[in-house]
Amino acid sequence: MARCVDVYGQFQPGLTARVSVEDRGFLFADGVYEVFAIFNGQIFDLAPHLRRLDRSLGALGIDRPMSEGALKARLAEVVRRNRVREGTLYLQITRGVAPRDHAFPAAARPSVVAWAKRFDFTQRLAQARTGVTVVSTPDLRWGRPDIKSVALLPNVLAKQQAREAGAFEAWLVRADGVVSEGSSTNAWIVDAGGAIVTHPEGREILSGVMRGTLLRLARAHQMRVEERPFTLAEARSAREAFTTSTTAPCIPVVSIDGAPVGDGRPGPVTGQLVALLWEEIARQTGYLPG
Ligand SMILES: Cc1ncc(COP(=O)(O)O)c(C=O)c1O
C-alpha cells in the first residue's frame, strides 16, 4: 500500500486510510480516475492525462474540484510524500459524499483521493523482450467506455478470465468481431501490409494516453499507422501484435487464445516502438532503466 493517501485533502496513513460510506464512488461508481506513471520522481505525460481527466469529468457533469495549478501541486505533493521515484500515481474524483439517492446531490462537493506507490518498470522491459499472451472475451461494457469512470466491473471480470487462463491480458471483442481494446490496455496489430493498426478514438474505447504518445512517436518516425477497427480474425493472422498502457508501455503480444501471432516471438516493428517509447520516457523524465 502507499505510505500515505490524500483523502479529501487530508493525508492519512496508507494502511488505515478511509473514505466515507456515503461517497458516491463507493455507492454508485459515480466518479472518474487517472493512473499516471512516475519516472525519476516525475509524472510522465502529465498534460494529456489532465486533459482526459477534464473530459471525463465534463462527460459526467462532475465539477472540477480545483484549478489545474492546484491539482498539479496536489499531485506533486502526493508523489513527494510517498517518496516514489519509479511508480504509479492514482487519482480518483467522485461526485462527492451525500445521502444515497441516484439523482445528483444538490450540494455535494467532488471528493478527491490520491496516492502514489512504487512500481518496478524493469519488469515491463523484461516482458517487452519475451512478449505476453492474451485471450479474447466478449466486450460486455456499457456504451461509454471512452469515459474513464471507476465503474470497471466488466474489465475486472475480463482481467480475471485472463489471469485464470495464465494470460497477461484479455482483449475485448464486440459482436461484430472487432477488438475494442484490452481490459486495461489498448490493443494493436501490425497488419499483413506492415501498417501499425489500432482502433480509432470514439465512444467504443478508452483513448489511452500511452496510445496517443505511441501514435505520435510512430508518425514522427515515418512509420505507417492506421487508426481503424480490426477483427479478432485479423489479429490472429497479423504479423505482430502488442498492447499499451501507462503501466504496461508497449508490450508485444506473442499469442492470442493459445495460437501464435506471427512466428510467436516479439516482432521488429513492436521492438522499434518499444525503443522509441523508452527514449521518450528518458527525454521527458531523465529515467534510464537500471
Ligand atoms: C480499458 C482501458 N483501455 C486502455 C487503457 C490504457 O490507457 P492509458 O494508456 O492512458 O493508461 C486503460 C488504462 O487503464 C484502460 O483501462
The ligand as a Gaussian input file, in Angstrom:
#p B3LYP/6-31G(d) Opt

LIG

0 1
 C       -9.952000      -0.010000     -20.777000
 C       -8.615000       0.647000     -20.886000
 N       -8.093000       0.857000     -22.099000
 C       -6.891000       1.439000     -22.268000
 C       -6.139000       1.836000     -21.177000
 C       -4.798000       2.473000     -21.384000
 O       -4.849000       3.842000     -21.075000
 P       -3.543000       4.635000     -20.676000
 O       -2.580000       4.463000     -21.811000
 O       -3.998000       6.043000     -20.539000
 O       -3.037000       4.040000     -19.404000
 C       -6.640000       1.653000     -19.887000
 C       -5.872000       2.083000     -18.730000
 O       -6.256000       1.936000     -17.609000
 C       -7.910000       1.044000     -19.738000
 O       -8.443000       0.838000     -18.514000

